[in-house]
Amino acid sequence: MNDWKNFTPSSDALQGKVIAITGAGAGIGRTLANSFAAYGATVILMGRTVEKLEAIYDEIQSHHPNALQPAIVPIDFEVAGDADYQTLHDSIDAEYGKLDGLVHCAAELGERTSIGSYSIAVWETLMKVNVTAPFALTKHLLPLLQLSEAASIIFTSSSVGLQGRAYWGAYAASKAALENLMQTLADELEDTSRIRVNSVNPGATRTAMRAQAFPAEDPGTVKSAVELIPLYLYLSSDESRRITGQQISF
């Protein structure tokens, strides 16, 4: 699926759309939040650290003075429960009355060690943040996505979710589960709603998580998160209305 490579977005490609982005305080999520606001979207910034969300909020306001005002929604996926997700739904519903996009970028890396040495506590935390949280958030926001004329859900995957690799432990397992969640949800919603569901494997990208996983790597040898914008922008725009259930590797 390479249609996105020929996609030339108009300056208002996301005009009128309300799009929530998890992990918006750093890395890929932060880059997408800045870009989506520039293309006309009202961006809902979700993340654990308020200071980071405030920083990207200020960046959007400063760099894109004509952009619609973003919203800051702090949420800690390690401890969030059903009531927290319902409250989040209610606040978005009250403010916007719909949701046009949901981009899952938040994730934790966990330990880089063998399965035999892996901490059960760390494993459970990663599964909650990387799998249960995207499931719960999507589940609670589906009613608002159903109200959109053409809603898009994007899960951020990983190559180790497509093929397991030694010492990647819970991160690899969680990304594999996320791929299956995408496929299951896409199959359920196809022909029954206007919601499309896809996943993106961004590949090696210059982020803090990448530096944590590969501390000896020269960051200049891997692409920046900015290079991912065309793909995520395509999947969030109306140009991709007919694309669903796809795993797309950059």
N, C-alpha and C positions, 0 to 999 in steps of 0.2 A: 504494500500500500504506500505508493510514493507520490500521491497527488499533492501532498503538502509541499513537496520540493518545487512545484510549479505555482505555488500559491503566492499571489501578490496582494497583500491586504490593503484595503482602502484605509484612510486615516480614521474612519469611524466604523471599523470592522466589528467592534463590540458595543457600539452605541445602543443604549437602552437596556443593556444586559446587567444583571446583578450576579456576580460571580464570587463564590467563597473559595479561599485558598488556605489550606492548612500548612503549617510550617512557614508562614509568610514572613517571619522575622529574620530568616537567614537563607543562604544557599539558593537553590532553584526557586523555592517559593517566593522569596524576596524579589528575585529578578522578574518573575512572572507578574507579581503584584504591581510592580512599577510599570511594566510594559502594558499590561491589560488596562491600567488606568489611563495610559497615554492613548490607547485605542478606543476610549469612550466608555469603558465599563465602570460600574460602581463596584468597587472591590471590598469584600469583607475579609479583613485580615485576622486570621486565626493562628494562635500560637500560645506557648506557655509563658514566655517572658514579656511582660508588659513593656519594658524599656525598649526591646527590639522592635515590637510592633509600633511603638510611638516613633521610633527612628525612621521606619519605612513610611509611616504616615506623613511625617514631616518632609521626607524626601519626595514623596509624590506631590505634596502641596507646593513644594519649592520648585521642583523640576517641571511640573505640569500644572501651572496656575489655572488652566481652563478645565482641568479634570474634575469630575464629580467627587464630592467629599467621600473618602473611604470610611469604613467603620472598623473599629478595633473590638475584637471579641476574644478576650483571654480565655484559654481553656487548657487544662493540664490533662492530657490523655492518659497519663499513668494512674490517675485517681478518679477520672470522670465516670459517672454512673448514669443510669437511665434518666434520672431527674435532671441532671445537668444538660443532657442532650435535648430533652423536651423543652427546657427553659430556653436553650439556644434556638430551637425551632420557633418557639413563641415570639421571641424578640425579633427574629428576621421576618416572621409573618406580620407582626405589628408594624414594622418599619417599612417593609417593601412589598409584602403581599404575594411574593413569588420568589423563585430562585432559578436563574438560567444556567448556572454552571457550578460545579463542585470539583475542585482540583485537589487531590490528595498528594501532598508533598512531605508532610511530617513523618519522620521515622527516626528510630534509634539504631545504632550500629551494634551495640553490645560487645561481647567478648570475641576476640579472635583466638580461639583455642579449639582443641579437639572435643568431640562429642563426649568422650569419656571424662573430660575434665570440666565440662561446662556446668556452670552454676544453675541450679534449677530456678532460683529466685530471679536471676538475670533473664533466663529463658522465658519465664512467665511474664516479666515486665515487657520484654520485647514483643511477645505475642499480643499483649494488651494494647501497646502503642501502635504496632505495625499492622495488626490484623483486626482485633476487636474494635478499636477506635474507628477505623475507616468503615467497618460494617455498621457500627452503632450510629455514627454520624450520618451515613448514607440512608440508613433505615428511617431515621427521624426526619430527614430533610426531603425524602421522596415525595411527600404530599405537596411541598412547595415547588419541587422540580416538575411535578405533574401539571402545575399551573402555567408553566412556560410554553410558548409556542414551539420551541425547539431546544430542549435542555441537553447539556453535555456533562457527563461524569468522566473524569480522567483519573486513573490510578497510576502512580509512579512506581515502576517496577525496577528490576535489576537483572543483569545477566546471570547472577547466581540464583535467581528465582526461576530461571529457565533451565539451568543445568547446575546442580549442586556442586560445590567446590570445598575441598578440605579446609577446615578451620574457620569456615564462615557461619557455622552453627545456626543459631536462631534467626539471624538476619536472612540467610538463604532460605530457610524453611518458611519464614514469614512472608517473604516476597513470592515464593511459590504458592502459598495460600492466597495471597492477594490476586495473583493471576487467575486462580480458580474462581475466586469471588467475582472478579470482573466477568468471566465467561458465564458464570451462573446467572448473574444479574442481567447481563445483556440478553441472554436467552429468554429470561422471564419477561423482559420488557419489550422485546422485539415484536412488532405487530400488535402490541397491546397498549402502547403509549408513544409519546413523542420524545422519549428520553433515549439517548444513545450512550453507550458505555464502552470505553476503550482503555487500554493501558499503554504507557510509554516506558520503554527501557532507554534511559538517556545515555547509557554508556559512561565511559570515564569522563568525569566533569569536575572542574576545579571548585571544590567546596570544602568546608571545614571537615565534613564527614570523610571525604576522600583523603584528606591529609591525615586524618586519624587512622584510616585503614592502611595507608601507604606512606608512613612518615619519611621514608628515604626518597620518595619520588620527587622529581623536579616539577613543581606545579605548572611551569611554563610549557611542559610537554603534553598537557591535556587541555581540552577545549574549555572555554568559559561557559557559564550558564546562559549567557546572552545568546549563544549560538543555538540554544534549544527553543528560543522564542517562536520562530516560524512554525514549528511542529505543534506546540501547545496552542498557539494562536489559531492555527487552522482547525484543530479539533474543538476549539471553543466557539468558533464562528459558524455562521449558517452554511458555509461552504461544505461542511462535513456532515450535513444532516443525514445522509444515507450511510454513513460509516459507523458501524457498531460491532462489538464483539471482537475487535482487532487488537492484537499485540503488535505495537510498532516500535522497532528498534531504531535509534538514531544512527 
